Structure formats: C-alpha cells, structure tokens
Amino acid sequence: MFQESRVKAKKHLGQHFLKDAEAAERIAAALSDTGCQGRVLEIGPGTGALTRPLLKRTAEPPYGLELDRESVTYLVGSGTLPADHVLEQDLLKWSPQSHPAFADTPFALVGNFPYNISSQILFWALDHRGQIPEVVGMFQKEVAERVVAPHGSKTYGILSVLIQLHYDAAYLFTVPPGAFNPPPKVQSGVIRLAQKAHPPEGIAYAHLKRVVKAAFNQRRKTLRNALRAGGLDISTVPDETLALRAEQLSPEDFAQLTRLLPE
C-alpha cells in the first residue's frame, strides 16, 4: 500500500505539499471549462492533492511533470495518474516539443508551483505563451501580487509588464501556511492568467523583454539613464518619456516604447 506519508518534502526542491482539500478544489475550479476540455500539464503534483480534483474536471487525465523520484513513484504506484502521464522532468530544462502529447498542442499550465523557482516558471510560461492559453496556480503571495500589480505601485516590475501584455491576470485568493506540509514561512496566493485575444503587435518579444529589463534594472533612475545603461539607442524616444521612471509606464506604454527603440 502506497502512503502519502512516504513522500518526504525536499527543501532543495522547494516542496510544500498542499494538504487543504478545499484549497485544492478551489484551484481546480479556477481552471476554465475550455482549459478543462484540452490538455492540462500540472507542475510538481507531489502527492496528488491538486491532481485528484483536476481529474474530476478534465476531459482526460492531466499530465504531471515531477522532478522528485519519490513523488513519481507514489503518483504511479497509487494509481493517481497513469504511468505515461507522469513525466520525470525538470520544467526549466524541458521543452513541450520533446513530447508527442505537447508538440504543437495548446495546454493549460496548473500547479502548486515550487516557490524557489516561481519567477522562473512564469518566464518559462511566457517563452511558451503561444502554446499556453491559460495558467492557474499557487505562488508565494509576494510573487502573485507582483504579477497583478498596477503601474505606479512598488511591486510593479518586469513580470507585471510582460505578463499583463500577454495575459489577463487575476489574483483569486490567499492560502495560509497551515494549508501545507511542511508549512512555508510565507503566505501563498492563487492567480489565473488568461491569454489575451490581441497581444501586442509590431514588436519582438525578445526586444520587449530587453527594454523592460533595462528599465527596471535601474528603476530609481529615469528611463533616459536606465535605457542608456542597458545599451539601447534612445535617440528616437521623446524627451517627456525619457524623463519618466519605469513604474510610471503602463504595460501598453512599454509596448509603445519598445516600438520606438531600434533593436
């Protein structure tokens, strides 16, 4: 008999297993009906706390991408997921194109995401945004709030701009430390990202990312100094824009700024 207790949370993997069944149900319920009818990839399913309510909602079993060998053994041995739906992989080193179920196929990304790589997961999702119409999951509350932060706020930054230009982002609810085993030292926040019908046009994502990073890497400075320090040619940008600081620009303003800057 497989027991969840046999799977030990590993600190180096940032594991905090969700044990609150109600929170798991709410996360699964946040996945849209369209997302439930398509392919679903759960990151770090662990002991299956979120997998089980997902199974009740999705048209086919979700795929679980899990780096922890103990968790892989549990998920398969307990019958939580079919063996061919458990991928023992590191997300940050994995490409959807490497698996026949995901090559050129849209999929929803869900999970109680490892907090030690929260931002990296979101950047990975952005890199594969053409295949990911929806993201639903739990992050460290600080990261979740940063994703939905409006311009002008102290938490508004690189992730805020890049995500909000490509997705409609919503903060859904907060989950306390006691909902996990072991409990993290921080609050957690659940967010939902829905792909925009009309993402920014006329700009390359790599160029946009470079501009936004340059602007926020020296956020206390004006754009004139921050962009120049980032090696960008600012000769085509109006002086009134260059006098502003990064947090004063909306995501749409950044898209327009990127169009003005030569690659």
Secondary structure as UniProt FT lines:
FT   HELIX           4..6
FT   HELIX           11..13
FT   STRAND          17..18
FT   HELIX           21..30
FT   HELIX           33..37
FT   STRAND          39..43
FT   TURN            46..47
FT   TURN            49..50
FT   HELIX           51..55
FT   TURN            56..57
FT   STRAND          63..65
FT   HELIX           69..77
FT   TURN            78..79
FT   HELIX           83..85
FT   STRAND          86..87
FT   HELIX           91..93
FT   HELIX           96..98
FT   TURN            100..104
FT   STRAND          107..112
FT   HELIX           115..117
FT   HELIX           118..127
FT   TURN            128..131
FT   STRAND          134..140
FT   HELIX           141..148
FT   TURN            151..152
FT   TURN            154..155
FT   HELIX           158..166
FT   STRAND          167..175
FT   HELIX           177..179
FT   STRAND          180..181
FT   STRAND          188..195
FT   HELIX           205..217
FT   TURN            218..220
FT   HELIX           223..229
FT   TURN            230..231
FT   TURN            235..236
FT   HELIX           239..242
FT   HELIX           246..248
FT   HELIX           251..260
//
